[in-house]
Amino acid sequence: MATGLWEWWRGRRTLVDAAFAAPILLLGLLQTPFVADGSLARAPSLPVYLAFTVALTVPLAWRRRWPRAVFAVLALVGFTQWCAGFLSFPADLSLLVALYTVTAYSSPNWGVASVLTAQFGAVLLAVRMTRVDWSHFAQGLLTVSAVVFGVWILGVYMRTRREYLRSVEDRAARLERERDAEVSMARSAERARIARELHDVVAHNVSVIVVQADGAAYALDTDPGRARQALGAISDTGRLALTEMRRLLGVLREDDASAGTRPQPGLGQLGELVGSVREAGLPVELEVGGDPPAMSQGRQLTVYRVVQEALTNTLKHAGPSAAARVRLRYAADAVEILVSDDGRGAAANDDGRGHGLPGMRERVAVYGGEVRAAPRSGGGFEVAARIPVREESAP
């Protein structure tokens, strides 16, 4: 309740400034007029004095809405009062309030113009008050000038502080926008990663299941034993697909402590991958050259997925009589992968969803590698990839 009332009060600038000017007006109305120049015969009449007091204080209610206009009006009223030869204290303090407001809420150039105007008024006031004794002119001018420049310096400080706070707020808002953009980019990258993983897991295992199911259907009447073997392979492949799906989707459930505990496939699982493809009916030859270098888990997963995607496309598109060869060559600085087949040469056609070879290229590009996929000159199709095994040094 109190917070809401305070925010409402702060939002009413005119009302706040009027409340600030009210004590000055009240004190001015309670004072009696006195002559600033000892040579004058008499003080102004009470109505004239009250009129000047009101004219010097009431415009302060709009000092922050129109700071320059209010200062100009008060300076004009003050000059008229000087010409009349009397003071309206403490209403004359409104000129200092207006000077502070222009300096604090307007540009630096307007602040300089206002302090020069106020200093000119200080000279006029010193001249008027010391006309009888010019020996006190310098002292009076120094005193009034010190007050004027003190108010101006306070306004400069408040304007600088306000600009600094505004820059801090702008910087915080910019950092928040940048953070939101980074979070959005991270989410997009994570969605793309999950899409690639889902494609690799689902496409490979479903392709194996489809091939085994077709084989079981053909052998059901003529070779029941082979049909049972194919159905067993379908069951094993389905369980493997479910396990990988649970592992992959488990990372999306933050409250599932047991999710994602199974390690990601890597170089050690390439033999199992090739074996599952052989069981699906595609003859595959695996040839490995060199000693495997020390590689991060992410690079090992990339090698595994490249081989998996290439063999999956061979299963789907190379034809029933095709055979495939997987050759891995481990060098000191890179892993070279070559997956080729002697089928119809259409293994590059993915499932139409854009996550096959494009996803493979994205995976390899993360580590600074490259992928080439094209039909072979003698028939068939081949996928060649090169993945560096060392991190690139920062420039």
C-alpha positions as a printed NumPy array, in Angstrom:
array([[  0.   ,   0.   ,   0.   ],
       [  2.733,   2.457,   1.032],
       [  4.853,   1.533,  -2.003],
       [  1.946,   2.083,  -4.381],
       [  1.149,   5.456,  -2.805],
       [  4.776,   6.524,  -3.1  ],
       [  4.931,   5.549,  -6.765],
       [  1.706,   7.435,  -7.412],
       [  3.118,  10.519,  -5.668],
       [  6.392,  10.37 ,  -7.61 ],
       [  4.479,  10.181, -10.892],
       [  2.784,  13.568, -10.246],
       [  5.649,  15.943, -10.988],
       [  3.563,  19.111, -11.001],
       [  1.95 ,  18.225,  -7.696],
       [  5.335,  17.409,  -6.111],
       [  6.908,  20.649,  -7.349],
       [  3.896,  22.648,  -6.159],
       [  4.241,  21.099,  -2.702],
       [  7.941,  22.039,  -2.741],
       [  7.155,  25.645,  -3.686],
       [  4.341,  26.016,  -1.142],
       [  6.606,  26.683,   1.896],
       [  8.52 ,  29.363,  -0.032],
       [  5.249,  31.026,  -1.004],
       [  3.892,  30.824,   2.548],
       [  7.046,  32.34 ,   4.069],
       [  7.068,  35.056,   1.432],
       [  3.487,  36.02 ,   2.173],
       [  4.248,  36.262,   5.905],
       [  7.212,  38.621,   5.376],
       [  6.888,  42.374,   5.124],
       [  8.395,  44.198,   2.135],
       [ 11.674,  46.003,   2.644],
       [ 13.743,  48.257,   0.426],
       [ 16.928,  46.904,  -1.095],
       [ 18.289,  50.364,  -1.841],
       [ 18.745,  52.64 ,   1.163],
       [ 18.365,  55.683,  -1.046],
       [ 14.723,  54.949,  -1.851],
       [ 12.126,  56.784,   0.129],
       [  9.637,  54.033,   0.74 ],
       [  8.886,  50.346,   0.329],
       [  6.369,  49.021,  -2.226],
       [  2.741,  48.667,  -1.342],
       [  1.561,  45.382,   0.091],
       [ -0.461,  44.351,  -3.016],
       [  2.579,  44.928,  -5.249],
       [  4.813,  42.947,  -2.89 ],
       [  2.309,  40.054,  -2.73 ],
       [  1.982,  40.053,  -6.516],
       [  5.738,  39.73 ,  -6.966],
       [  5.907,  37.017,  -4.299],
       [  3.245,  34.978,  -6.085],
       [  4.857,  35.575,  -9.495],
       [  8.208,  34.34 ,  -8.159],
       [  6.947,  31.139,  -6.52 ],
       [  3.895,  29.822,  -8.371],
       [  5.804,  29.027, -11.634],
       [  7.953,  26.562,  -9.646],
       [  5.042,  24.11 ,  -9.846],
       [  6.055,  23.528, -13.505],
       [  9.823,  23.821, -13.084],
       [ 10.612,  20.226, -14.148],
       [  8.053,  20.144, -16.945],
       [  9.276,  23.391, -18.58 ],
       [ 12.565,  24.222, -16.812],
       [ 13.859,  26.788, -19.309],
       [ 10.546,  28.606, -19.62 ],
       [ 10.112,  28.789, -15.846],
       [ 13.652,  30.13 , -15.412],
       [ 13.053,  32.759, -18.101],
       [  9.801,  33.896, -16.442],
       [ 11.399,  34.107, -12.99 ],
       [ 14.449,  35.958, -14.362],
       [ 12.13 ,  38.509, -16.003],
       [ 10.113,  38.945, -12.8  ],
       [ 13.329,  39.293, -10.805],
       [ 14.693,  41.945, -13.158],
       [ 11.42 ,  43.881, -12.908],
       [ 11.653,  43.659,  -9.125],
       [ 15.251,  44.972,  -9.273],
       [ 14.075,  47.918, -11.313],
       [ 11.412,  48.6  ,  -8.657],
       [ 14.14 ,  48.608,  -6.023],
       [ 12.938,  46.1  ,  -3.425],
       [ 13.362,  42.435,  -2.415],
       [ 10.788,  39.679,  -1.966],
       [ 12.634,  37.391,   0.403],
       [ 12.45 ,  34.362,   0.54 ],
       [ 10.533,  34.364,  -2.768],
       [ 13.725,  35.49 ,  -4.544],
       [ 15.224,  32.078,  -3.692],
       [ 12.985,  30.682,  -6.429],
       [ 15.54 ,  31.952,  -8.94 ],
       [ 18.152,  29.642,  -7.423],
       [ 15.695,  26.714,  -7.542],
       [ 14.992,  27.469, -11.207],
       [ 18.749,  27.695, -11.919],
       [ 19.301,  24.276, -10.357],
       [ 16.401,  22.782, -12.344],
       [ 17.667,  24.062, -15.709],
       [ 21.184,  22.803, -14.978],
       [ 20.028,  19.391, -13.738],
       [ 17.337,  18.666, -16.349],
       [ 18.531,  20.44 , -19.493],
       [ 21.615,  20.216, -21.691],
       [ 24.988,  21.558, -20.466],
       [ 24.73 ,  24.538, -22.836],
       [ 21.456,  25.628, -21.272],
       [ 23.027,  25.162, -17.838],
       [ 25.87 ,  27.53 , -18.741],
       [ 23.421,  30.075, -20.178],
       [ 21.312,  29.955, -17.009],
       [ 24.277,  30.396, -14.642],
       [ 25.554,  33.364, -16.678],
       [ 22.09 ,  34.919, -16.49 ],
       [ 21.952,  34.291, -12.757],
       [ 25.444,  35.764, -12.35 ],
       [ 24.327,  38.886, -14.181],
       [ 21.481,  39.126, -11.688],
       [ 23.999,  38.703,  -8.867],
       [ 25.964,  41.697, -10.191],
       [ 22.783,  43.789, -10.363],
       [ 21.836,  42.762,  -6.839],
       [ 25.287,  43.645,  -5.502],
       [ 25.128,  47.015,  -7.239],
       [ 21.696,  47.737,  -5.796],
       [ 22.534,  46.639,  -2.253],
       [ 25.907,  48.45 ,  -2.049],
       [ 25.072,  51.715,  -3.773],
       [ 25.435,  53.603,  -0.5  ],
       [ 28.839,  52.065,   0.278],
       [ 30.826,  50.878,  -2.768],
       [ 33.564,  49.492,  -0.534],
       [ 31.315,  46.532,   0.231],
       [ 30.56 ,  45.801,  -3.445],
       [ 33.24 ,  43.155,  -3.916],
       [ 32.287,  41.359,  -0.731],
       [ 28.605,  41.349,  -1.593],
       [ 29.248,  40.21 ,  -5.168],
       [ 31.555,  37.407,  -3.987],
       [ 28.953,  36.178,  -1.508],
       [ 26.086,  36.124,  -3.98 ],
       [ 28.276,  34.653,  -6.749],
       [ 29.408,  31.85 ,  -4.451],
       [ 25.773,  30.921,  -3.826],
       [ 24.932,  31.057,  -7.54 ],
       [ 27.87 ,  28.904,  -8.623],
       [ 27.303,  26.517,  -5.734],
       [ 23.739,  25.906,  -6.943],
       [ 24.986,  25.497, -10.517],
       [ 27.629,  22.953,  -9.47 ],
       [ 24.973,  20.999,  -7.57 ],
       [ 22.817,  20.922, -10.706],
       [ 25.77 ,  19.757, -12.826],
       [ 26.474,  16.982, -10.324],
       [ 22.858,  15.811, -10.308],
       [ 22.684,  15.852, -14.113],
       [ 25.919,  13.851, -14.349],
       [ 24.713,  11.391, -11.74 ],
       [ 21.383,  10.986, -13.52 ],
       [ 23.112,  10.377, -16.858],
       [ 25.402,   7.84 , -15.218],
       [ 22.473,   5.973, -13.677],
       [ 20.682,   6.057, -17.012],
       [ 23.746,   4.623, -18.762],
       [ 23.956,   1.879, -16.126],
       [ 20.288,   1.047, -16.656],
       [ 20.736,   1.057, -20.439],
       [ 23.744,  -1.211, -20.116],
       [ 21.825,  -3.574, -17.844],
       [ 18.935,  -3.637, -20.315],
       [ 21.364,  -4.266, -23.206],
       [ 23.069,  -7.069, -21.299],
       [ 19.681,  -8.587, -20.55 ],
       [ 18.749,  -8.443, -24.229],
       [ 22.089, -10.007, -25.169],
       [ 21.576, -12.706, -22.553],
       [ 18.102, -13.45 , -23.912],
       [ 19.539, -13.612, -27.44 ],
       [ 22.278, -15.99 , -26.284],
       [ 19.716, -18.153, -24.509],
       [ 17.574, -18.2  , -27.656],
       [ 20.586, -19.164, -29.779],
       [ 21.55 , -21.855, -27.284],
       [ 18.019, -23.226, -27.366],
       [ 18.031, -23.246, -31.159],
       [ 21.38 , -25.032, -31.195],
       [ 20.126, -27.542, -28.64 ],
       [ 16.959, -28.17 , -30.67 ],
       [ 19.106, -28.734, -33.757],
       [ 21.354, -31.118, -31.81 ],
       [ 18.377, -33.069, -30.472],
       [ 16.866, -33.186, -33.975],
       [ 20.109, -34.646, -35.35 ],
       [ 20.302, -37.189, -32.529],
       [ 16.676, -38.219, -33.021],
       [ 17.201, -38.59 , -36.734],
       [ 20.328, -40.682, -36.314],
       [ 18.784, -42.941, -33.674],
       [ 15.353, -43.358, -35.244],
       [ 16.394, -43.541, -38.901],
       [ 19.08 , -46.144, -38.331],
       [ 17.119, -48.435, -36.05 ],
       [ 13.871, -48.154, -37.977],
       [ 15.698, -48.915, -41.228],
       [ 17.167, -52.042, -39.649],
       [ 13.725, -53.054, -38.349],
       [ 12.129, -52.545, -41.779],
       [ 14.782, -54.64 , -43.534],
       [ 14.507, -57.414, -40.926],
       [ 10.702, -57.354, -41.113],
       [ 10.799, -57.698, -44.898],
       [ 13.201, -60.614, -44.572],
       [ 10.989, -62.282, -41.959],
       [  7.931, -61.886, -44.169],
       [  9.695, -63.612, -47.119],
       [ 11.079, -66.424, -44.955],
       [  7.958, -67.   , -42.839],
       [  6.631, -69.902, -44.956],
       [  9.829, -71.303, -46.41 ],
       [ 12.304, -70.932, -43.544],
       [ 10.63 , -70.466, -40.136],
       [ 13.956, -70.579, -38.32 ],
       [ 15.331, -67.694, -40.329],
       [ 12.08 , -65.806, -39.793],
       [ 12.386, -66.297, -36.021],
       [ 15.969, -65.067, -36.201],
       [ 14.831, -61.94 , -38.059],
       [ 12.065, -61.334, -35.516],
       [ 14.63 , -61.659, -32.733],
       [ 16.809, -59.068, -34.471],
       [ 13.762, -56.799, -34.752],
       [ 13.126, -57.205, -31.029],
       [ 16.748, -56.445, -30.128],
       [ 16.877, -53.449, -32.443],
       [ 13.618, -52.103, -31.034],
       [ 14.89 , -52.401, -27.484],
       [ 18.117, -50.648, -28.456],
       [ 16.141, -47.87 , -30.125],
       [ 13.969, -47.449, -27.023],
       [ 17.038, -47.331, -24.799],
       [ 18.678, -44.653, -26.917],
       [ 15.431, -42.703, -27.141],
       [ 15.023, -42.779, -23.364],
       [ 18.608, -41.64 , -22.923],
       [ 18.206, -38.822, -25.417],
       [ 14.852, -37.596, -24.134],
       [ 15.936, -38.051, -20.534],
       [ 18.21 , -34.992, -20.758],
       [ 15.088, -32.893, -21.281],
       [ 13.661, -33.93 , -17.909],
       [ 15.519, -32.038, -15.237],
       [ 13.858, -33.933, -12.395],
       [ 14.924, -37.323, -13.717],
       [ 18.174, -38.122, -11.891],
       [ 18.656, -41.437, -13.65 ],
       [ 18.312, -40.026, -17.146],
       [ 21.343, -39.823, -19.392],
       [ 23.537, -42.183, -17.356],
       [ 24.3  , -44.466, -20.291],
       [ 27.42 , -43.229, -22.123],
       [ 27.188, -41.852, -25.631],
       [ 28.285, -44.228, -28.394],
       [ 31.828, -43.757, -29.64 ],
       [ 34.681, -45.568, -31.365],
       [ 34.244, -48.628, -29.182],
       [ 30.695, -49.168, -30.43 ],
       [ 31.501, -49.099, -34.16 ],
       [ 31.809, -52.886, -34.191],
       [ 28.327, -53.264, -32.706],
       [ 26.972, -50.793, -35.251],
       [ 28.471, -52.706, -38.173],
       [ 27.203, -55.984, -36.67 ],
       [ 23.641, -54.683, -36.435],
       [ 23.762, -53.601, -40.075],
       [ 25.065, -57.033, -41.116],
       [ 22.2  , -58.668, -39.226],
       [ 19.846, -56.448, -41.184],
       [ 21.096, -58.091, -44.388],
       [ 23.677, -55.619, -45.659],
       [ 27.181, -57.087, -46.022],
       [ 29.581, -54.616, -44.454],
       [ 33.368, -54.746, -44.375],
       [ 35.071, -52.762, -41.601],
       [ 38.696, -51.764, -42.143],
       [ 40.616, -49.789, -39.529],
       [ 44.085, -48.366, -40.056],
       [ 46.354, -46.762, -37.493],
       [ 46.077, -46.343, -33.757],
       [ 43.103, -44.399, -32.412],
       [ 44.359, -41.059, -31.016],
       [ 43.08 , -39.476, -27.83 ],
       [ 39.742, -37.952, -28.792],
       [ 37.   , -36.163, -26.904],
       [ 33.67 , -37.886, -26.426],
       [ 32.056, -35.373, -28.767],
       [ 34.439, -36.252, -31.625],
       [ 33.942, -39.956, -31.036],
       [ 30.184, -39.471, -31.177],
       [ 30.588, -37.542, -34.444],
       [ 32.616, -40.371, -36.008],
       [ 29.999, -42.876, -34.875],
       [ 27.104, -40.81 , -36.25 ],
       [ 28.796, -40.272, -39.621],
       [ 29.265, -44.005, -40.085],
       [ 25.764, -44.704, -38.806],
       [ 24.123, -42.174, -41.151],
       [ 26.07 , -43.42 , -44.192],
       [ 25.169, -47.087, -43.508],
       [ 21.55 , -46.173, -42.811],
       [ 21.262, -44.432, -46.181],
       [ 22.893, -47.452, -47.821],
       [ 20.308, -49.733, -46.205],
       [ 17.466, -47.548, -47.408],
       [ 18.565, -46.697, -50.928],
       [ 21.389, -48.92 , -52.223],
       [ 19.204, -51.903, -53.138],
       [ 18.912, -55.544, -51.996],
       [ 22.17 , -56.824, -53.505],
       [ 24.45 , -54.027, -52.377],
       [ 27.463, -54.349, -50.13 ],
       [ 29.212, -51.648, -48.131],
       [ 32.711, -50.962, -46.9  ],
       [ 33.704, -48.782, -43.942],
       [ 37.306, -47.643, -43.807],
       [ 38.689, -45.652, -40.9  ],
       [ 42.213, -44.269, -40.918],
       [ 43.547, -42.793, -37.722],
       [ 46.243, -40.174, -38.195],
       [ 48.019, -38.025, -35.665],
       [ 45.878, -34.984, -36.427],
       [ 42.643, -36.303, -37.919],
       [ 40.305, -39.253, -38.441],
       [ 39.44 , -40.039, -42.057],
       [ 36.208, -41.899, -42.749],
       [ 35.191, -43.476, -46.054],
       [ 31.889, -45.345, -46.368],
       [ 31.176, -46.691, -49.835],
       [ 28.743, -49.122, -51.413],
       [ 28.205, -50.736, -54.827],
       [ 24.452, -50.197, -54.97 ],
       [ 22.273, -48.001, -57.135],
       [ 24.139, -44.806, -56.229],
       [ 21.205, -43.099, -54.489],
       [ 22.337, -43.443, -50.923],
       [ 22.561, -39.707, -50.585],
       [ 18.789, -39.395, -50.577],
       [ 17.728, -38.993, -46.97 ],
       [ 14.227, -39.213, -45.574],
       [ 13.241, -35.835, -46.95 ],
       [ 13.308, -34.125, -43.585],
       [ 16.649, -32.416, -44.052],
       [ 18.444, -34.09 , -41.114],
       [ 20.512, -36.677, -43.037],
       [ 23.593, -35.443, -44.841],
       [ 23.004, -31.817, -43.778],
       [ 23.01 , -32.925, -40.146],
       [ 26.171, -34.942, -40.796],
       [ 27.898, -31.894, -42.259],
       [ 26.832, -29.782, -39.287],
       [ 28.275, -32.297, -36.85 ],
       [ 31.61 , -32.454, -38.625],
       [ 31.795, -28.68 , -39.167],
       [ 31.606, -28.141, -35.403],
       [ 35.113, -29.629, -35.136],
       [ 36.495, -27.93 , -38.237],
       [ 36.097, -30.983, -40.473],
       [ 34.519, -31.552, -43.85 ],
       [ 32.22 , -34.079, -45.536],
       [ 31.983, -35.082, -49.162],
       [ 29.109, -37.234, -50.449],
       [ 28.722, -38.154, -54.127],
       [ 28.047, -41.1  , -56.472],
       [ 31.05 , -43.24 , -57.365],
       [ 32.303, -43.315, -60.929],
       [ 32.022, -47.083, -61.128],
       [ 28.581, -47.233, -59.533],
       [ 27.386, -46.909, -56.01 ],
       [ 27.833, -44.091, -53.57 ],
       [ 30.454, -42.953, -51.077],
       [ 30.662, -40.638, -48.114],
       [ 34.078, -39.27 , -47.12 ],
       [ 34.702, -37.251, -43.964],
       [ 37.738, -35.858, -42.248],
       [ 37.515, -34.843, -38.569],
       [ 40.463, -33.118, -36.842],
       [ 41.29 , -34.588, -33.454],
       [ 42.945, -31.492, -31.987],
       [ 41.334, -28.295, -30.848],
       [ 42.091, -25.272, -32.984],
       [ 44.181, -22.719, -31.131],
       [ 42.54 , -19.381, -30.436],
       [ 43.827, -16.511, -32.626]])
